[in-house]
């Protein structure tokens, strides 16, 4: 069965949304963390996000949209984190950051933007546990699904299968009841608006599966 990661959206309603998500069967809480450098937007500081454990016992799926992943890996490793993903576009010291994530006993993912060629991932595929395939431009919620993602997902799946690697693929961005049909080959779907703005979190999560 496909796994679902729910992205909480509003800093104003974080506690409320997390408490509601905690009583669903969602697999992960997807945490988008932005430093205001890799993307224009900036999220809550870690000193506030670290209190997430007060509202949920769900494992975290952390997406770092930052220029210096190593700086934040150490922080999120202290939480109930299953995956930490950072962007292949940071380009510098990627292998060091991958090793650091694994050193904490956490699964490591590489996120990739819609316009970045998939071949950029090739040197790292045998070192990671997850590819976070962005189906919108990173840094802003509520965007429409980019349909080029469909072919990219198929290509990535083919590459992983040919190399016989145990890598999971997560698709993030514009995921709803309609677009989920285009990404059936993904292992994990990250969805924010569709779940959080629904009348029933559980019904939305069930529909996405």
C-alpha positions as CSV (number, residue, x, y, z in Angstrom):
1,X,0.0,0.0,0.0
2,X,1.2,3.5,-0.9
3,X,2.5,5.6,2.0
4,X,1.3,9.1,2.7
5,X,3.2,12.0,4.2
6,X,1.1,14.9,5.3
7,X,2.7,18.4,5.1
8,X,1.4,20.8,7.7
9,X,1.1,24.3,6.3
10,X,0.2,27.2,8.5
11,X,2.4,28.3,11.5
12,X,-0.8,29.7,13.0
13,X,-2.5,26.3,13.1
14,X,0.5,23.9,13.5
15,X,-0.5,22.5,16.9
16,X,-4.2,22.0,15.8
17,X,-3.2,20.3,12.5
18,X,-0.7,18.1,14.1
19,X,-3.0,16.9,16.8
20,X,-5.6,16.1,14.1
21,X,-3.1,14.3,11.9
22,X,-1.9,12.3,14.9
23,X,-5.2,10.4,15.2
24,X,-5.2,9.4,11.5
25,X,-3.3,6.6,9.9
26,X,-0.9,8.9,7.9
27,X,2.5,7.4,7.7
28,X,4.7,10.5,8.1
29,X,4.5,14.2,8.9
30,X,6.3,15.9,6.1
31,X,8.3,18.9,7.4
32,X,9.4,21.5,4.9
33,X,12.3,23.5,6.3
34,X,13.5,26.6,4.4
35,X,16.4,28.8,5.2
36,X,15.4,31.8,3.0
37,X,18.6,31.2,0.9
38,X,18.0,28.1,-1.2
39,X,14.5,29.3,-1.7
40,X,13.1,32.8,-1.0
41,X,10.6,31.7,1.7
42,X,11.6,31.0,5.2
43,X,9.9,28.7,7.7
44,X,9.7,28.8,11.4
45,X,13.0,28.6,13.2
46,X,14.1,25.2,14.4
47,X,13.7,26.3,18.0
48,X,10.0,26.4,17.4
49,X,9.7,23.4,15.1
50,X,11.5,21.1,17.5
51,X,8.4,21.2,19.8
52,X,6.6,19.2,17.2
53,X,6.9,16.1,19.4
54,X,4.4,17.7,21.8
55,X,1.6,17.3,19.2
56,X,2.4,14.1,17.3
57,X,4.1,10.7,17.7
58,X,4.3,10.2,13.9
59,X,7.6,9.7,12.3
60,X,9.0,12.8,10.5
61,X,9.9,13.0,6.8
62,X,12.1,16.1,6.7
63,X,12.7,18.1,3.5
64,X,15.5,20.6,3.8
65,X,15.4,23.4,1.3
66,X,18.7,24.9,2.6
67,X,22.1,25.8,1.3
68,X,24.0,24.1,4.1
69,X,22.3,20.7,4.9
70,X,24.9,19.6,7.4
71,X,24.0,22.6,9.6
72,X,20.4,21.3,10.0
73,X,20.9,17.5,9.8
74,X,22.3,17.5,13.3
75,X,19.2,19.4,14.6
76,X,16.5,17.3,13.0
77,X,18.4,14.1,13.9
78,X,17.3,14.8,17.5
79,X,13.6,14.4,16.6
80,X,11.5,11.4,15.7
81,X,12.8,11.5,12.1
82,X,12.8,8.6,9.6
83,X,13.9,10.5,6.5
84,X,16.0,13.6,6.0
85,X,16.1,14.8,2.4
86,X,18.1,17.7,1.0
87,X,18.5,19.0,-2.5
88,X,21.0,17.7,-5.0
89,X,21.2,21.2,-6.4
90,X,23.2,22.4,-3.4
91,X,26.0,20.7,-5.3
92,X,28.7,20.9,-2.6
93,X,29.8,18.1,-0.2
94,X,26.7,16.0,-0.9
95,X,28.4,12.7,0.0
96,X,29.5,14.2,3.3
97,X,25.9,15.2,4.1
98,X,24.6,11.8,3.1
99,X,27.1,10.1,5.4
100,X,26.1,12.4,8.3
101,X,22.4,11.5,7.9
102,X,23.3,7.8,8.0
103,X,25.6,8.3,11.0
104,X,22.5,9.3,13.0
105,X,20.8,6.1,12.0
106,X,18.4,8.0,9.7
107,X,17.4,7.3,6.1
108,X,18.8,9.8,3.6
109,X,17.0,11.2,0.6
110,X,18.0,13.5,-2.2
111,X,15.4,16.0,-3.5
112,X,15.5,17.1,-7.1
113,X,13.8,20.1,-8.7
114,X,11.5,19.8,-11.8
115,X,14.1,21.4,-14.1
116,X,17.1,19.5,-12.9
117,X,18.1,16.5,-15.1
118,X,17.7,13.2,-13.4
119,X,21.2,12.2,-14.4
120,X,22.5,14.5,-11.7
121,X,21.4,11.9,-9.2
122,X,23.4,9.0,-10.7
123,X,26.6,9.3,-8.6
124,X,24.6,9.1,-5.4
125,X,21.9,6.5,-6.1
126,X,23.8,3.7,-4.4
127,X,24.3,5.8,-1.3
128,X,20.7,7.0,-0.6
129,X,17.4,5.5,0.5
130,X,15.0,7.9,-1.1
131,X,14.5,10.3,-4.0
132,X,12.2,13.2,-3.4
133,X,10.9,14.0,-6.8
134,X,9.6,17.6,-6.8
135,X,6.4,18.0,-8.9
136,X,6.3,21.8,-8.2
137,X,9.0,24.4,-7.7
138,X,10.2,24.2,-4.2
139,X,9.5,26.8,-1.6
140,X,5.8,27.6,-1.9
141,X,2.7,25.5,-1.2
142,X,-0.5,25.4,-3.2
143,X,1.1,25.2,-6.6
144,X,-0.3,23.1,-9.5
145,X,1.2,19.7,-10.4
146,X,3.9,19.8,-13.1
147,X,2.9,17.1,-15.6
148,X,6.5,16.5,-16.8
149,X,6.8,14.7,-13.5
150,X,5.0,11.7,-14.9
151,X,7.7,10.9,-17.4
152,X,10.4,11.7,-14.9
153,X,8.9,9.3,-12.4
154,X,8.8,6.5,-15.0
155,X,12.5,7.2,-16.0
156,X,13.6,7.3,-12.4
157,X,11.8,4.1,-11.6
158,X,13.4,2.4,-14.6
159,X,16.9,3.5,-13.6
160,X,16.4,2.3,-10.0
161,X,15.1,-1.1,-11.2
162,X,17.9,-1.6,-13.7
163,X,20.5,-0.9,-10.9
164,X,18.5,-3.2,-8.5
165,X,18.6,-0.6,-5.8
166,X,16.2,-0.5,-2.8
167,X,15.4,3.2,-3.2
168,X,12.0,4.6,-2.5
169,X,10.5,7.4,-4.6
170,X,8.5,10.2,-3.0
171,X,6.6,12.7,-5.1
172,X,6.0,16.1,-3.5
173,X,3.8,19.0,-4.9
174,X,0.3,19.4,-6.1
175,X,-0.8,16.0,-5.0
176,X,-4.6,15.5,-4.8
177,X,-7.3,13.0,-5.8
178,X,-6.8,13.8,-9.5
179,X,-3.0,14.0,-9.8
180,X,-2.3,10.9,-7.6
181,X,-3.5,8.8,-10.6
182,X,-0.5,10.1,-12.6
183,X,2.1,9.0,-10.0
184,X,1.0,5.5,-9.1
185,X,4.6,4.3,-9.4
186,X,5.6,6.4,-6.4
187,X,6.1,4.7,-3.0
188,X,5.3,7.8,-1.0
189,X,3.0,10.8,-1.8
190,X,3.5,14.1,0.1
191,X,0.4,16.2,0.2
192,X,-0.3,19.4,2.1
193,X,-3.2,21.5,0.9
194,X,-5.4,18.5,-0.2
195,X,-5.2,17.0,3.3
196,X,-5.1,20.1,5.5
197,X,-7.9,22.0,3.8
198,X,-10.2,18.9,3.7
199,X,-13.2,18.5,6.0
200,X,-11.8,15.1,7.2
201,X,-8.0,14.5,7.3
202,X,-8.5,10.8,7.5
203,X,-10.9,10.7,4.5
204,X,-8.4,12.7,2.4
205,X,-5.5,10.4,3.4
206,X,-7.5,7.3,2.6
207,X,-8.4,8.6,-0.8
208,X,-4.8,9.3,-1.7
209,X,-3.8,5.8,-0.9
